[in-house]
Amino acid sequence: MLYFEKFLSAFLTPPGIIIVILLITGIISLKKALATYQKILAYIVVLTTLFLYLLSTGVGTILYVKPLEQAYSPPSLDLLQDHDAIVVLGGGIILGNGEVELGPHTLKRLLKGFELYKKLDKPIVLTGGSPLGRDSLTEAEVMATVLEEWGVDYKDIIIDKSARTTAENALQVSEIFRAKRWAKVILVTSAVHMKRAIDTFQRNAISVSAYPTDYLYDYASLSWVDFLPGKDALEANISGIHEFIGQIWYKIQGR
């Protein structure tokens, strides 16, 4: 019964229900199409629906998320002892009802940075500005407040509250890097985002070691559940595609 409920829920709630409706619409249109252009449109609907289905499943994450997340693995702490600082990239904040909170990706990144701080006793650089189109506290300021609540001494926190993109993160940190005369830093960000982040930081002449966190790909064995559409898989695959496009865009711009 539990398996049936899981299956039913997957196709009666978004994105599953949308996939079902689009697929039925496409098949009916294909059967009733008379003109060539009608058949072409029907095929487009069906193919788009199948692509949406792939994006909504764990199977899709094998294509769009896993390759990005496996680009870097967390190194041994022994290899990080000679690094000068820990850099945590912001990943979004939530403007709640009367308060500003860390988004889930930012929180996971910050938690990993905090864990490294406790083990390595290195200063933490927090970089992240205000959300586009919003006038609020910056990601870096909110992260700093949380770290202080966790017991981190404010003198161990360095804030960059102007960066709004990965490229700006790297540019601002490079200025701190040179001003402090650091040799090497530890970069903490989501695993799916790490490759683009590392490439961007290295292009800004920053010697950096990757410490990925916030994994989106489920590394358990493939099962029937991975073929069911769901919002978590859709979000993960969209993040992966966003990163692939971001890498191409940054290479075109040379940053």
Buried (B, 14 or more C-beta within 10 A) or exposed (E): EEEEEEBEEBBEEEBBEBBBEBBEBBBEBBEEBEEEEEBEBBBEBBEEBBEBBBBBBBBBBBEBBBBBBEBBEBEEEEEBEEBBBBBBBBBEBBBEEEEBEBBEBBBBBBBBBBBBBEEBEBBBBBBBBBBEEEEEBBBBBBBBBBBEEEEBEEEBBBBBBBBBBBBBBBBBBBEBBEEBEBEBBBBBBBBBBBBBBBBBBEBBEBEBBBBBBBBBBBEEEEEEBBEBBBEEBBEBBBBBBBBBEBBEEBEEEEB
